[in-house]
Amino acid sequence: MIFDILTLFPEMFQGPLTTSIIGRAVDRSLIKINLVNIRDYSQNKHRTVDDTPYGGGGGMVMTAEPLYEAVDDLRNRCSGNFGPVVLMCPQGATFDQGMARVLADQEHAVLICGHYEGMDERVRPLVDLEVSIGDYVLTGGELPAMVVVDAVSRLIPGVLGEPDAAEDDSFAGGLLEYPQYTKPREYRNLPVPEILLSGHHAQINRWRREEALIRTLVRRPDLLAEGLTEEDRRTLREIARRASEIGDTEA
Ligand code: ADE
């Protein structure tokens, strides 16, 4: 997959996108990250990319022109399928695992990182999708673009070592991930659950599914609405029954 990232600060991407799993994915050509400096598309001699807002008020507003020029240029130079064009902005749809999956199916995406106090409203027709990474305001769209590249890239086949490594993730099956343990068997009086040492794969899988259900029920009940199997529903009823028994004995 090719990511074209339009930014005023290409240097910000150096660490996160050249290191660890994403860095290796780039080295192995599983993904390509093309950093495009928006300033290179400014049409004036001072190479400015912002101006004061019409109607007054403080701060500067990013101009639409360099972004249109940059996207046109990328579109003209693209030999395969182009887009979607995604604007990183706090007013966008909240990024989640489902959106990451949809983007991971694309061959190409353009991520536009906004800056300054805002953008000329006329940028909006240029974009297919506006994406926010949460209800807080950052100084720019660079960190959100890195979040999106990371979450999308790890879903691309081959990026994670194991073929199904992303399948057990939190959110992958609509549930939070079950608890994981590694050596030693006991640490600071905290033992590894016996079942994980038993070698009974079917029982281990059942335990993991149950733990994922309990964890989701306690921490993110909003996620439980979809994708439950009949077995899951039985397990949840059983968990509720056990919880009420505990309640009865404590009362
Ligand atoms: N730019 C500034 N804040 C942002 C956010 N929360 N998500 C996406 N882009 C942003």
Boltz pocket constraint, residues with backbone or C-beta under 6 A from the ligand:
constraints:
  - pocket:
      binder: B
      contacts: [[A, 88], [A, 89], [A, 90], [A, 114], [A, 131], [A, 132], [A, 133], [A, 134], [A, 135], [A, 136], [A, 137], [A, 138], [A, 139], [A, 140], [A, 141], [A, 144]]
      max_distance: 6.0
